[in-house]
Amino acid sequence: RAQGQAQGRPRRVTCNCQPPQTFNFQVMTRRAAGASAAIAGMAAVSTAFVGPAARTSHTEGATALRGASSASSAASALPSSTSAAILATSAAALAFQRRNQARASASALRAFEQEAGVQAPLGFWDPLGLSTSGNVSDYKRRREVELKHGRVAMFATIGYILPEYWRFPGYLSKFLDIKFAEVPNGLSAFTKVPSLGWLQIVGFAGIVELNIYNEQVNDEPGNYGAGFLGLRSMGFMNSGIADPEVRRKKLNAELANGRLAMFAIIGMFFQDGLTGSA
């Protein structure tokens, strides 16, 4: 410019400088708000996965640390006390239930200890607790089932022993040319007796179960009005046993013999299946 003025001619000077930008206050406000929201979200996520002790700033003083430790201890003590209360309540409920079960068992024992089959040395013996409910109907049904199984087991035990010494003469099946003497004893008889013979046996047992021994007399389990030794079922009329003490003694003997026969026939089955001979 000085040179231009010196020569007496004005000279234009160009400048490549950009004009200053205008400060936009609204844009800066939105950016700051977005950054604040992002920082708050990160803090929330971090507190969701970091324990209370880790959330404490390292710049806080000893007082803040003690306060955070106290709050953490109180928070951890709350679940422990709640768990202890729950355990104590459960233990009390279990003890109460056991006391009720013991009382129910004692009541059932007193209710059924005068029934038939309660004999020395075991007395009223119910290891499975089937009569702890004290339900008379259930007790009578199980007593009837016990009597039936005992009677069948006594027949089965005799059926295992008798063929060792005596057999029916003649043919079991004339058509198949099978004699009674040719039928083996024990489980081996299943393969020798024809299918029609087993059908006759099952059919006979079903007829007896459904048409003969199906109504109880005086609501007494196992009493179908067949008389002593079931003689009435075979046409031999008898008045039964009049003396109640003698009758009770014979009923106890039937139950005891039936229980023994159930163990005996199971032992025979096991021995026969293991050794081939009972």
C-alpha positions as CSV (number, residue, x, y, z in Angstrom):
1,R,0.0,0.0,0.0
2,A,2.9,2.3,0.8
3,Q,4.4,1.5,-2.6
4,G,1.1,2.2,-4.3
5,Q,0.7,5.4,-2.5
6,A,4.2,6.2,-3.4
7,Q,3.5,5.7,-7.1
8,G,0.3,7.7,-6.8
9,R,-1.9,4.7,-7.7
10,P,-4.3,2.9,-5.3
11,R,-3.8,-0.8,-4.9
12,R,-6.5,-3.4,-3.9
13,V,-5.4,-5.8,-1.3
14,T,-7.3,-9.2,-1.1
15,C,-7.6,-11.3,2.1
16,N,-8.4,-15.0,2.2
17,C,-9.6,-14.9,5.8
18,Q,-13.0,-16.5,6.4
19,P,-15.6,-14.5,8.2
20,P,-16.2,-15.5,11.8
21,Q,-19.0,-18.0,12.3
22,T,-22.1,-17.0,14.1
23,F,-22.5,-18.6,17.6
24,N,-25.7,-20.8,17.6
25,F,-26.8,-21.1,21.2
26,Q,-29.7,-23.6,20.5
27,V,-27.4,-26.1,18.8
28,M,-24.9,-26.0,21.6
29,T,-27.8,-26.5,24.1
30,R,-29.0,-29.6,22.3
31,R,-25.6,-31.1,22.1
32,A,-25.0,-30.5,25.8
33,A,-28.3,-32.1,26.7
34,G,-27.5,-35.2,24.5
35,A,-24.2,-35.6,26.2
36,S,-25.7,-35.3,29.6
37,A,-28.3,-38.0,28.8
38,A,-25.6,-40.3,27.4
39,I,-23.6,-39.9,30.6
40,A,-26.7,-40.5,32.8
41,G,-27.5,-43.7,30.8
42,M,-24.0,-45.0,31.2
43,A,-24.2,-44.4,34.9
44,A,-27.4,-46.2,35.2
45,V,-26.1,-49.2,33.3
46,S,-23.0,-49.3,35.4
47,T,-24.9,-49.2,38.7
48,A,-27.0,-52.1,37.5
49,F,-24.0,-54.4,37.2
50,V,-21.7,-53.0,39.9
51,G,-22.2,-53.6,43.6
52,P,-23.0,-50.8,46.0
53,A,-19.4,-50.6,47.2
54,A,-18.1,-50.0,43.7
55,R,-20.5,-47.1,43.1
56,T,-18.7,-45.0,45.7
57,S,-16.4,-42.4,44.2
58,H,-12.7,-42.6,45.0
59,T,-12.7,-38.9,45.7
60,E,-15.2,-39.1,48.6
61,G,-13.8,-38.8,52.1
62,A,-13.6,-41.3,54.9
63,T,-17.0,-40.3,56.2
64,A,-18.7,-41.1,52.9
65,L,-16.9,-44.5,52.8
66,R,-18.1,-45.3,56.3
67,G,-21.7,-44.3,55.3
68,A,-21.6,-46.5,52.2
69,S,-20.2,-49.5,54.3
70,S,-23.0,-49.1,56.8
71,A,-25.6,-49.0,54.1
72,S,-24.1,-52.0,52.5
73,S,-24.0,-53.9,55.8
74,A,-27.7,-53.0,56.5
75,A,-28.7,-54.1,53.0
76,S,-26.9,-57.4,53.3
77,A,-28.3,-58.0,56.8
78,L,-31.9,-57.6,55.6
79,P,-31.9,-60.7,53.3
80,S,-30.1,-62.7,56.1
81,S,-32.7,-61.8,58.7
82,T,-35.5,-62.5,56.2
83,S,-34.1,-66.0,55.4
84,A,-33.7,-66.8,59.1
85,A,-37.3,-65.8,59.7
86,I,-38.5,-68.0,56.8
87,L,-36.4,-70.9,58.0
88,A,-37.8,-70.5,61.5
89,T,-41.4,-70.4,60.3
90,S,-40.8,-73.5,58.1
91,A,-39.3,-75.4,61.0
92,A,-42.2,-74.5,63.2
93,A,-44.8,-75.5,60.6
94,L,-42.9,-78.9,60.1
95,A,-42.9,-79.6,63.8
96,F,-46.6,-78.7,64.0
97,Q,-47.3,-81.1,61.1
98,R,-45.3,-83.9,62.7
99,R,-47.2,-83.5,66.0
100,N,-50.5,-83.7,64.2
101,Q,-49.4,-86.8,62.3
102,A,-48.3,-88.4,65.6
103,R,-51.6,-87.6,67.2
104,A,-53.4,-89.0,64.1
105,S,-51.3,-92.2,64.3
106,A,-52.1,-92.5,68.0
107,S,-55.8,-92.0,67.4
108,A,-55.8,-94.6,64.6
109,L,-53.9,-97.0,66.8
110,R,-56.5,-96.7,69.6
111,A,-59.3,-97.0,67.0
112,F,-58.0,-100.3,65.4
113,E,-56.1,-102.0,68.2
114,Q,-59.1,-104.1,69.2
115,E,-59.6,-105.4,65.6
116,A,-58.8,-109.0,64.6
117,G,-55.2,-109.7,63.7
118,V,-53.7,-107.6,66.5
119,Q,-51.6,-110.3,68.1
120,A,-48.5,-110.6,70.2
121,P,-45.6,-110.0,69.9
122,L,-46.1,-107.1,67.4
123,G,-49.6,-106.0,68.4
124,F,-51.0,-103.4,66.0
125,W,-48.3,-103.3,63.4
126,D,-48.6,-100.9,60.5
127,P,-45.0,-100.0,59.3
128,L,-46.3,-98.2,56.1
129,G,-48.8,-96.1,58.0
130,L,-51.7,-97.1,55.8
131,S,-54.2,-96.7,58.7
132,T,-52.9,-93.4,60.0
133,S,-55.8,-91.5,58.5
134,G,-58.2,-93.3,60.8
135,N,-60.7,-93.9,57.9
136,V,-62.8,-97.0,58.8
137,S,-63.8,-97.6,55.2
138,D,-60.2,-97.7,54.0
139,Y,-59.2,-100.0,56.9
140,K,-62.0,-102.5,56.1
141,R,-61.1,-102.5,52.4
142,R,-57.5,-103.2,53.1
143,R,-58.4,-105.9,55.7
144,E,-60.6,-107.6,53.1
145,V,-57.8,-107.5,50.5
146,E,-55.4,-109.0,53.1
147,L,-57.8,-111.8,53.9
148,K,-58.3,-112.6,50.2
149,H,-54.6,-112.6,49.4
150,G,-53.9,-114.7,52.5
151,R,-56.5,-117.3,51.5
152,V,-55.2,-117.5,47.9
153,A,-51.6,-117.8,49.3
154,M,-52.6,-120.7,51.5
155,F,-54.1,-122.5,48.6
156,A,-51.0,-121.8,46.5
157,T,-48.7,-123.0,49.2
158,I,-50.6,-126.3,49.5
159,G,-50.6,-126.5,45.7
160,Y,-46.8,-126.3,45.7
161,I,-46.4,-129.0,48.3
162,L,-49.1,-131.5,47.5
163,P,-47.9,-132.5,43.9
164,E,-44.6,-133.6,45.4
165,Y,-46.4,-136.5,47.0
166,W,-49.6,-137.1,45.2
167,R,-51.2,-136.2,41.8
168,F,-54.6,-136.7,40.2
169,P,-54.8,-139.8,38.1
170,G,-55.7,-139.7,34.4
171,Y,-55.4,-137.0,31.8
172,L,-55.2,-133.3,32.2
173,S,-56.1,-133.1,28.4
174,K,-57.2,-136.1,26.5
175,F,-57.1,-134.2,23.3
176,L,-53.5,-133.1,23.7
177,D,-52.6,-136.4,25.4
178,I,-51.3,-134.7,28.6
179,K,-51.5,-136.6,31.9
180,F,-51.4,-135.1,35.3
181,A,-48.3,-137.1,36.2
182,E,-46.5,-135.4,33.3
183,V,-47.1,-131.9,34.5
184,P,-44.0,-130.6,36.4
185,N,-44.4,-128.9,39.7
186,G,-43.9,-125.2,40.3
187,L,-43.3,-122.5,37.7
188,S,-42.5,-125.1,35.0
189,A,-46.2,-126.0,34.9
190,F,-46.8,-122.7,33.0
191,T,-45.3,-124.1,29.9
192,K,-47.0,-127.5,30.1
193,V,-50.6,-126.6,30.9
194,P,-52.4,-125.7,27.7
195,S,-53.9,-122.2,27.1
196,L,-57.5,-123.6,27.4
197,G,-56.6,-125.0,30.9
198,W,-55.4,-121.6,32.1
199,L,-58.5,-120.0,30.6
200,Q,-60.6,-122.4,32.7
201,I,-58.7,-121.6,35.9
202,V,-58.9,-117.8,35.4
203,G,-62.6,-118.1,34.5
204,F,-63.4,-120.1,37.6
205,A,-61.6,-117.6,39.8
206,G,-63.5,-114.8,38.2
207,I,-66.9,-116.5,38.8
208,V,-66.1,-117.1,42.4
209,E,-65.0,-113.5,42.9
210,L,-67.9,-111.8,41.2
211,N,-70.9,-114.1,41.9
212,I,-70.1,-116.0,45.1
213,Y,-67.9,-114.0,47.4
214,N,-69.1,-110.5,46.6
215,E,-71.3,-109.5,49.5
216,Q,-70.1,-109.1,53.1
217,V,-72.3,-110.2,56.0
218,N,-72.8,-107.6,58.8
219,D,-70.2,-105.3,57.1
220,E,-67.4,-107.6,58.3
221,P,-64.4,-107.8,56.0
222,G,-63.9,-111.2,54.5
223,N,-67.2,-112.6,55.8
224,Y,-69.2,-113.7,52.8
225,G,-71.6,-116.1,54.6
226,A,-69.7,-119.1,53.5
227,G,-69.5,-120.6,57.0
228,F,-66.6,-122.4,58.6
229,L,-64.0,-123.4,56.0
230,G,-66.3,-122.2,53.3
231,L,-68.5,-125.3,53.7
232,R,-71.7,-123.5,52.8
233,S,-70.2,-122.7,49.4
234,M,-70.1,-126.5,48.7
235,G,-73.6,-127.1,50.0
236,F,-72.8,-128.2,53.5
237,M,-74.9,-126.1,55.9
238,N,-73.5,-125.2,59.3
239,S,-74.4,-122.6,61.9
240,G,-70.8,-121.4,62.2
241,I,-69.1,-120.7,65.5
242,A,-71.4,-119.5,68.2
243,D,-68.8,-118.6,70.9
244,P,-67.4,-115.1,70.1
245,E,-64.1,-115.8,71.8
246,V,-63.5,-119.0,69.9
247,R,-64.6,-117.3,66.7
248,R,-62.2,-114.4,67.3
249,K,-59.4,-116.9,68.0
250,K,-60.0,-118.7,64.7
251,L,-60.2,-115.4,62.8
252,N,-56.8,-114.4,64.3
253,A,-55.4,-117.8,63.3
254,E,-56.7,-117.3,59.7
255,L,-55.0,-113.9,59.5
256,A,-51.7,-115.2,60.9
257,N,-51.7,-118.3,58.6
258,G,-52.5,-116.1,55.6
259,R,-49.7,-113.7,56.3
260,L,-47.3,-116.6,56.8
261,A,-48.5,-118.2,53.5
262,M,-47.9,-115.0,51.6
263,F,-44.3,-114.9,52.7
264,A,-44.0,-118.7,52.0
265,I,-45.3,-118.6,48.5
266,I,-43.1,-115.7,47.5
267,G,-40.1,-117.6,48.9
268,M,-41.1,-120.6,46.9
269,F,-41.5,-118.6,43.7
270,F,-38.0,-117.0,44.3
271,Q,-36.4,-120.3,45.0
272,D,-38.1,-122.0,42.1
273,G,-37.1,-119.3,39.7
274,L,-33.5,-119.3,41.0
275,T,-32.8,-123.0,41.3
276,G,-35.6,-124.6,39.3
277,S,-37.0,-126.4,42.3
278,A,-39.1,-125.3,45.2
